[in-house]
Amino acid sequence: MGILDSEHISDNLDRIVPARKELHDVMKGKISSALVVDKDNLLSFITECTFGDDILIKYIDLADCKEGDYEHIANALSSPQFDGWEGIMFDNIDLIPDISDKEYLEELVRFALKREVDFPFTGNPSLDFSSLLIGAKCRQYPDYLKGKSLQTIIINI
């Protein structure tokens, strides 16, 4: 459901606008990661991938992952072509399909939100999440993050 599909456009905007501002403020600070819990799926992360003309954010929708995609994501994030990108936005972190890569994808999200300095990818250089803008979105807080150490500010919509 998008914000324009609702009978309560004004109510939804009152929820989205402050959350959107907080998301941008948290991510731009590069001190904490932002985790948006959006039970009604009102905030489109694709549109949030613009922080200005000079800042590039990599968008990864984890609900669309298929077998072998973890390796593709690892290659993309650790390749020289990733140079110039300043951040990553993980969408649907609670909707990762039940595939063989699921545990690896969950670990990737957890360590990104933790802002891990030296996250190893098999066969690829490690990635320093602490130097990136990191955001994630879910409809409900995932079990795989419960009780884990994160460097994250949770934004509830």
N, C-alpha and C positions, 0 to 999 in steps of 0.2 A: 504494500500500500504506500503510495506516495503522498506528500503533503497536500496535493491538489485533489486527491481522490476522496478526501475526508470531508464530512459535513462541518467539521470543527477546524477550519483552516486557521483561524486566529489562535485557537488554543494550541494547535500544533506548532505554529510559528513561535508562540511564546515559549515553547519547550525547545525548539530547534535552534533558534538564534543564539541564546546564551550558551548552549552546548557547543555549537559551532565555534563561537568565539573562544571558549575554554580549550577546545581541541587545538585550535591554532596557537593559542598562547602557550600551552603545555609543550606542544611539539617544537615550536620555534625556540623554546628555552634550551632544548637539548640536554636538560638535566634529568628529566623524567620522561617516560613514555606515556602515551595517552591510550586508555582503554575505554571505548564508548560502549556502554550497555544500553542497547536500543531495542527494547522488547517489541515495539510496534514497527520497527524497521523504517523509521521516518527519515533518517539521515542517509543520503546517498554518498558513499565514500568516493565514488568516481568523481563527483563534482568537488569533493574536498581535496583532491590531489593537486589543486592549484593554490599555491601560496604566493603567487606573483609570477611575472614572466621569467624571472631569473632563477627560480627554484623548481627543480624537477623532483617529483615524488614517484616512486615505483609502486604501482597498484597490483596486489595479488589477491584474487578471490579464491579462498581455500575451498569453498563449496564446489568449485568447478574442477578440482584436482582429480586426476586419473592416475592409474598405475604408471610409475616412472617419472611423475612430474616433480618429485622432490629433487631428483638429479638435474632436471632442467632448471629448476629454481636455483639450486646451488651453483650451477654453471653460470646462470645469468647474473646472480648477485656477486660472484667472485671474478667475473670477466672484466677485462679492461674497458669494455663497453659500458660497464656500470659506473665508470668514472664520470663525474659530472652530475650523477643523481645524488640528491642530498637526503633522501629519506625513503622509507617504505611504509606503505599502508596495507595491512593485512585485513581483509574483509571476511566475514563469516567464519571467524575462528572457532565457533562452536558447531559448525556444520561440515567439518572435514569428513569426507566419505570414508567408509570402512574399507580402506585399501591397504596394501602391504606397507605403503609409505606413511601411513597415518601417524605412527609414533614419532617418526622423524620430523614430520610437519609440525606436530605439537611441540616437539623440542625446539624447533626453529622459532616458533612463536614465543615460547617461554623465555628463551635466551635473548631474543630481540627485546621483549618487554623488560627483561632484567638489565638490558643494555650491556651485555657481555662484551668484554674488550677483545677476546680472542676466540671467537666461535669457529671451530674447525669444520670444514667441509671435506669429506673423503676425496682425495685426489685433487683438491683445489686449495688455493690459499685461504687462510682464515679471514673472517670478517670482523671488523670492529664496529659493533652496533652503537658504541658510546659516542661515536662521531656523527651519527645519523639522526634525522628526525624520524621517530618511530610512533606509529599509530596502529590501533587494532580496533575492530568492531565485532560485536556479537549481539545476539538477541538475549541470551542468558549467559551468565558467567560460567565458563567451562569447568568441568570437574578436574581436568588435568592441570588447571592453574591453582586450584584450591590448596591452601597451605604452603604454597611455594613462595620463595623469596623473589620479589619483583621490585623494580624501580619504576612504579607505575602510578599514575593518578587515574582513578576511575571516575568517569563522567556518566552519570545516569540521565537518560532522557525519559 
